[in-house]
């Protein structure tokens, strides 16, 4: 049987905020590239559908960023100076929820990149789907599988 250390409430709050802090710079970098892409001449060569995919991916990444930043705002406004189980649960839930739009946005950008480079809609769609499946497996499948295994 595996040794398990139960986190104290303060440790749990620190861990969830640290985890959000680790993801946020990556999201900010992706958003920066997304914004720059629109001002690139090559962006104009994309058809309206692909431009729409890029725009949708941008808003999905924006939503992910908002979900990751919400616990900090909540803590500063609602629970300043204290840590509660409600905060840890909210922050954990928002962090996990942020991974969904992030996953979709990254997969959509993978589709755009492959379509732009290879000029093949079918391969681009397949690669986008593979990226989505891979990230879903790593971010959700693996943790849920390990959680089930740990519970049994």
Beta strands, then each sheet from edge to edge (+ up, - down):
end
